[in-house]
Amino acid sequence: MLTETVHIAVPTAFLYDESLYVEGTVNHIRNLSKQGVKSVLVSGTTGEQHSLSLIEKLELIDGIEKEAELIQNMEIIFGVSSVRQKDAEELAEKISTTNFSGIMIGYPPYIKPSQQEAIVYTERLLQLSNKPAILYNNPGRTGFDLAEESIIYLSQYAEIVGVKDAGSVEKVARIKDAIHRNDFYFYAGGEVELVEKVAGGYNRLSSIAGNVLPKEISQWFNKLVEQQEITGRESEQIHSILEEVYRGNAIVNVKKMISEQGFPIGGCRSPIGNSLF
């Protein structure tokens, strides 16, 4: 079971020729661990997952698997998704042999599977990985929207702990009414409109800004969920960091900020990060 209310969605490090930089990714995770972070999501968000080949994802798994101390002290969640189900299956089988804590199941971009096709895809990856899983619904990027009926159906599997970006507040409310489990969670993908999402039923966070200020973002989110008072100073600090992260392209900004902290993580794969100036 995945127990942490917040995980940090870490960017993938690349060298300046855009080749995979496993050590840079691991160094950033180590730094987060030293700051008290207990859960990270690797290759599961930030818009970079589908730029990685299957071979690169397997290399990333191998690099993290060598870090016994990290795996012992953190929840390592790995994103499993591919345009081709066969590639996603190979990735799931690989993860089944690791000590990772869980997976996040993403849906193929562009091809728009039917709901039934997506369900079978999910069940297959769940079976092969033998890990707790979070469903990742991201229609804005993939073109596929996991229907509430599909989420409700998949919730019958105890291994599925929740869904990231289920949809509108109304959709979340209907799903909650239909699922009779206290251990099924709704993850917000990033901090945009987070106050409104928490008010509408989201109760876990897949954090982007936490790459930069993990302790502060986690404390803020937990106070929102628990309906605790947030001081003016805390609000100002959070507003300042979110403005810096989400002004323009968040992943470009976060990578720059991580590197400025002394942990070179490189840029993004073009065209992301292109500039005319």
Secondary structure as a PSIPRED ss2 file (coil, helix, strand):
# PSIPRED VFORMAT (PSIPRED V4.0)

   1 M C   1.000  0.000  0.000
   2 L C   1.000  0.000  0.000
   3 T C   1.000  0.000  0.000
   4 E C   1.000  0.000  0.000
   5 T C   1.000  0.000  0.000
   6 V E   0.000  0.000  1.000
   7 H E   0.000  0.000  1.000
   8 I E   0.000  0.000  1.000
   9 A E   0.000  0.000  1.000
  10 V E   0.000  0.000  1.000
  11 P C   1.000  0.000  0.000
  12 T C   1.000  0.000  0.000
  13 A C   1.000  0.000  0.000
  14 F E   0.000  0.000  1.000
  15 L C   1.000  0.000  0.000
  16 Y C   1.000  0.000  0.000
  17 D C   1.000  0.000  0.000
  18 E C   1.000  0.000  0.000
  19 S C   1.000  0.000  0.000
  20 L E   0.000  0.000  1.000
  21 Y C   1.000  0.000  0.000
  22 V H   0.000  1.000  0.000
  23 E H   0.000  1.000  0.000
  24 G H   0.000  1.000  0.000
  25 T H   0.000  1.000  0.000
  26 V H   0.000  1.000  0.000
  27 N H   0.000  1.000  0.000
  28 H H   0.000  1.000  0.000
  29 I H   0.000  1.000  0.000
  30 R H   0.000  1.000  0.000
  31 N H   0.000  1.000  0.000
  32 L H   0.000  1.000  0.000
  33 S H   0.000  1.000  0.000
  34 K H   0.000  1.000  0.000
  35 Q C   1.000  0.000  0.000
  36 G C   1.000  0.000  0.000
  37 V C   1.000  0.000  0.000
  38 K C   1.000  0.000  0.000
  39 S E   0.000  0.000  1.000
  40 V E   0.000  0.000  1.000
  41 L E   0.000  0.000  1.000
  42 V E   0.000  0.000  1.000
  43 S C   1.000  0.000  0.000
  44 G C   1.000  0.000  0.000
  45 T C   1.000  0.000  0.000
  46 T C   1.000  0.000  0.000
  47 G C   1.000  0.000  0.000
  48 E C   1.000  0.000  0.000
  49 Q H   0.000  1.000  0.000
  50 H H   0.000  1.000  0.000
  51 S H   0.000  1.000  0.000
  52 L C   1.000  0.000  0.000
  53 S C   1.000  0.000  0.000
  54 L H   0.000  1.000  0.000
  55 I H   0.000  1.000  0.000
  56 E H   0.000  1.000  0.000
  57 K H   0.000  1.000  0.000
  58 L H   0.000  1.000  0.000
  59 E H   0.000  1.000  0.000
  60 L H   0.000  1.000  0.000
  61 I H   0.000  1.000  0.000
  62 D H   0.000  1.000  0.000
  63 G H   0.000  1.000  0.000
  64 I H   0.000  1.000  0.000
  65 E H   0.000  1.000  0.000
  66 K C   1.000  0.000  0.000
  67 E C   1.000  0.000  0.000
  68 A H   0.000  1.000  0.000
  69 E H   0.000  1.000  0.000
  70 L H   0.000  1.000  0.000
  71 I H   0.000  1.000  0.000
  72 Q H   0.000  1.000  0.000
  73 N H   0.000  1.000  0.000
  74 M C   1.000  0.000  0.000
  75 E E   0.000  0.000  1.000
  76 I E   0.000  0.000  1.000
  77 I E   0.000  0.000  1.000
  78 F E   0.000  0.000  1.000
  79 G E   0.000  0.000  1.000
  80 V E   0.000  0.000  1.000
  81 S C   1.000  0.000  0.000
  82 S C   1.000  0.000  0.000
  83 V C   1.000  0.000  0.000
  84 R C   1.000  0.000  0.000
  85 Q H   0.000  1.000  0.000
  86 K H   0.000  1.000  0.000
  87 D H   0.000  1.000  0.000
  88 A H   0.000  1.000  0.000
  89 E H   0.000  1.000  0.000
  90 E H   0.000  1.000  0.000
  91 L H   0.000  1.000  0.000
  92 A H   0.000  1.000  0.000
  93 E H   0.000  1.000  0.000
  94 K H   0.000  1.000  0.000
  95 I H   0.000  1.000  0.000
  96 S H   0.000  1.000  0.000
  97 T C   1.000  0.000  0.000
  98 T C   1.000  0.000  0.000
  99 N C   1.000  0.000  0.000
 100 F C   1.000  0.000  0.000
 101 S C   1.000  0.000  0.000
 102 G E   0.000  0.000  1.000
 103 I E   0.000  0.000  1.000
 104 M E   0.000  0.000  1.000
 105 I E   0.000  0.000  1.000
 106 G E   0.000  0.000  1.000
 107 Y C   1.000  0.000  0.000
 108 P C   1.000  0.000  0.000
 109 P C   1.000  0.000  0.000
 110 Y C   1.000  0.000  0.000
 111 I C   1.000  0.000  0.000
 112 K C   1.000  0.000  0.000
 113 P C   1.000  0.000  0.000
 114 S C   1.000  0.000  0.000
 115 Q H   0.000  1.000  0.000
 116 Q H   0.000  1.000  0.000
 117 E H   0.000  1.000  0.000
 118 A H   0.000  1.000  0.000
 119 I H   0.000  1.000  0.000
 120 V H   0.000  1.000  0.000
 121 Y H   0.000  1.000  0.000
 122 T H   0.000  1.000  0.000
 123 E H   0.000  1.000  0.000
 124 R H   0.000  1.000  0.000
 125 L H   0.000  1.000  0.000
 126 L H   0.000  1.000  0.000
 127 Q H   0.000  1.000  0.000
 128 L H   0.000  1.000  0.000
 129 S H   0.000  1.000  0.000
 130 N C   1.000  0.000  0.000
 131 K C   1.000  0.000  0.000
 132 P C   1.000  0.000  0.000
 133 A E   0.000  0.000  1.000
 134 I E   0.000  0.000  1.000
 135 L E   0.000  0.000  1.000
 136 Y E   0.000  0.000  1.000
 137 N C   1.000  0.000  0.000
 138 N C   1.000  0.000  0.000
 139 P H   0.000  1.000  0.000
 140 G H   0.000  1.000  0.000
 141 R H   0.000  1.000  0.000
 142 T H   0.000  1.000  0.000
 143 G C   1.000  0.000  0.000
 144 F C   1.000  0.000  0.000
 145 D C   1.000  0.000  0.000
 146 L C   1.000  0.000  0.000
 147 A C   1.000  0.000  0.000
 148 E H   0.000  1.000  0.000
 149 E H   0.000  1.000  0.000
 150 S H   0.000  1.000  0.000
 151 I H   0.000  1.000  0.000
 152 I H   0.000  1.000  0.000
 153 Y H   0.000  1.000  0.000
 154 L H   0.000  1.000  0.000
 155 S C   1.000  0.000  0.000
 156 Q C   1.000  0.000  0.000
 157 Y C   1.000  0.000  0.000
 158 A C   1.000  0.000  0.000
 159 E C   1.000  0.000  0.000
 160 I E   0.000  0.000  1.000
 161 V E   0.000  0.000  1.000
 162 G E   0.000  0.000  1.000
 163 V E   0.000  0.000  1.000
 164 K E   0.000  0.000  1.000
 165 D C   1.000  0.000  0.000
 166 A C   1.000  0.000  0.000
 167 G C   1.000  0.000  0.000
 168 S C   1.000  0.000  0.000
 169 V H   0.000  1.000  0.000
 170 E H   0.000  1.000  0.000
 171 K H   0.000  1.000  0.000
 172 V H   0.000  1.000  0.000
 173 A H   0.000  1.000  0.000
 174 R H   0.000  1.000  0.000
 175 I H   0.000  1.000  0.000
 176 K H   0.000  1.000  0.000
 177 D H   0.000  1.000  0.000
 178 A H   0.000  1.000  0.000
 179 I C   1.000  0.000  0.000
 180 H C   1.000  0.000  0.000
 181 R C   1.000  0.000  0.000
 182 N C   1.000  0.000  0.000
 183 D C   1.000  0.000  0.000
 184 F C   1.000  0.000  0.000
 185 Y E   0.000  0.000  1.000
 186 F E   0.000  0.000  1.000
 187 Y E   0.000  0.000  1.000
 188 A E   0.000  0.000  1.000
 189 G E   0.000  0.000  1.000
 190 G C   1.000  0.000  0.000
 191 E C   1.000  0.000  0.000
 192 V C   1.000  0.000  0.000
 193 E C   1.000  0.000  0.000
 194 L H   0.000  1.000  0.000
 195 V H   0.000  1.000  0.000
 196 E H   0.000  1.000  0.000
 197 K H   0.000  1.000  0.000
 198 V H   0.000  1.000  0.000
 199 A H   0.000  1.000  0.000
 200 G C   1.000  0.000  0.000
 201 G C   1.000  0.000  0.000
 202 Y C   1.000  0.000  0.000
 203 N C   1.000  0.000  0.000
 204 R E   0.000  0.000  1.000
 205 L E   0.000  0.000  1.000
 206 S E   0.000  0.000  1.000
 207 S E   0.000  0.000  1.000
 208 I C   1.000  0.000  0.000
 209 A H   0.000  1.000  0.000
 210 G H   0.000  1.000  0.000
 211 N H   0.000  1.000  0.000
 212 V C   1.000  0.000  0.000
 213 L C   1.000  0.000  0.000
 214 P H   0.000  1.000  0.000
 215 K H   0.000  1.000  0.000
 216 E H   0.000  1.000  0.000
 217 I H   0.000  1.000  0.000
 218 S H   0.000  1.000  0.000
 219 Q H   0.000  1.000  0.000
 220 W H   0.000  1.000  0.000
 221 F H   0.000  1.000  0.000
 222 N H   0.000  1.000  0.000
 223 K H   0.000  1.000  0.000
 224 L H   0.000  1.000  0.000
 225 V H   0.000  1.000  0.000
 226 E H   0.000  1.000  0.000
 227 Q C   1.000  0.000  0.000
 228 Q C   1.000  0.000  0.000
 229 E C   1.000  0.000  0.000
 230 I C   1.000  0.000  0.000
 231 T C   1.000  0.000  0.000
 232 G H   0.000  1.000  0.000
 233 R H   0.000  1.000  0.000
 234 E H   0.000  1.000  0.000
 235 S H   0.000  1.000  0.000
 236 E H   0.000  1.000  0.000
 237 Q H   0.000  1.000  0.000
 238 I H   0.000  1.000  0.000
 239 H H   0.000  1.000  0.000
 240 S H   0.000  1.000  0.000
 241 I H   0.000  1.000  0.000
 242 L H   0.000  1.000  0.000
 243 E H   0.000  1.000  0.000
 244 E H   0.000  1.000  0.000
 245 V H   0.000  1.000  0.000
 246 Y H   0.000  1.000  0.000
 247 R C   1.000  0.000  0.000
 248 G C   1.000  0.000  0.000
 249 N C   1.000  0.000  0.000
 250 A H   0.000  1.000  0.000
 251 I H   0.000  1.000  0.000
 252 V H   0.000  1.000  0.000
 253 N H   0.000  1.000  0.000
 254 V H   0.000  1.000  0.000
 255 K H   0.000  1.000  0.000
 256 K H   0.000  1.000  0.000
 257 M H   0.000  1.000  0.000
 258 I H   0.000  1.000  0.000
 259 S H   0.000  1.000  0.000
 260 E H   0.000  1.000  0.000
 261 Q C   1.000  0.000  0.000
 262 G C   1.000  0.000  0.000
 263 F C   1.000  0.000  0.000
 264 P C   1.000  0.000  0.000
 265 I C   1.000  0.000  0.000
 266 G C   1.000  0.000  0.000
 267 G C   1.000  0.000  0.000
 268 C C   1.000  0.000  0.000
 269 R C   1.000  0.000  0.000
 270 S C   1.000  0.000  0.000
 271 P C   1.000  0.000  0.000
 272 I C   1.000  0.000  0.000
 273 G C   1.000  0.000  0.000
 274 N C   1.000  0.000  0.000
 275 S C   1.000  0.000  0.000
 276 L C   1.000  0.000  0.000
 277 F C   1.000  0.000  0.000
